[in-house]
């Protein structure tokens, strides 16, 4: 908007205000006096452009987008830590303390959330959660291999099931989508937009689709996906159901389910470019 307000343009306008007949050429006293002021004014116009960018939800980001969302009662969803179970095998009676750090081969850290003792069957199942919140903590079965500080009597460490539930902090793009959804689709009295917004408020939910009257009068079905737009884990579905249940109108019967994944098989034939054959 202020692209024309350059240093050169501003300096010339200042010189135009000087009485005629006075030397304003480069190197003159007047030029050297006006030049710093013109430079600072040009910088102010540059900053005004930035202020305009930050003022509108569609062009702002970060903390300033949080401010705009807060005007509509929306808060950026925080990152969550992945959680699961690690199986520790070894000598019966060996104690495994709380906050013990377990590791994958790639160095992803998990800590035990409870103390445990290896049982007579030679193993103990210990609940763990990722040290760092985010999707990096979502790992497949068998990925946890070691413990940070070796413990006598422990012979094997593994997670027999995948560790899941980790989500990144809500991105600017997703927060903006929720904000625009709320502004453009007014929610009132438990209409479809209301259910979509309630689902979107739950950490881990990436999107939702609402089916009113799906099984007759008074019924509502809400289908959700996670923040990666993949089928939501049972914990996220349960959290969404609980939140919607606390918000829904009296008498509504609500069903919350995860969207089903669809396998897509891709086949390709790769031919090396001539340059790679040389």
KANORLIN-V306897 format. One record per helix or strand of 3 or more residues. SS is the DSSP state (H for helix, E for strand). FROM is the first residue (numbers start at 1). TO is the last residue. If there is no record, write none. Layout:
ss,from,to
SS,FROM,TO
SS,FROM,TO
This chain:
ss,from,to
H,7,16
H,29,55
H,62,70
E,83,90
E,101,104
E,109,112
E,123,130
H,135,137
E,144,147
E,154,158
H,172,184
H,192,200
E,205,212
E,219,226
H,234,247
E,253,258
H,274,277
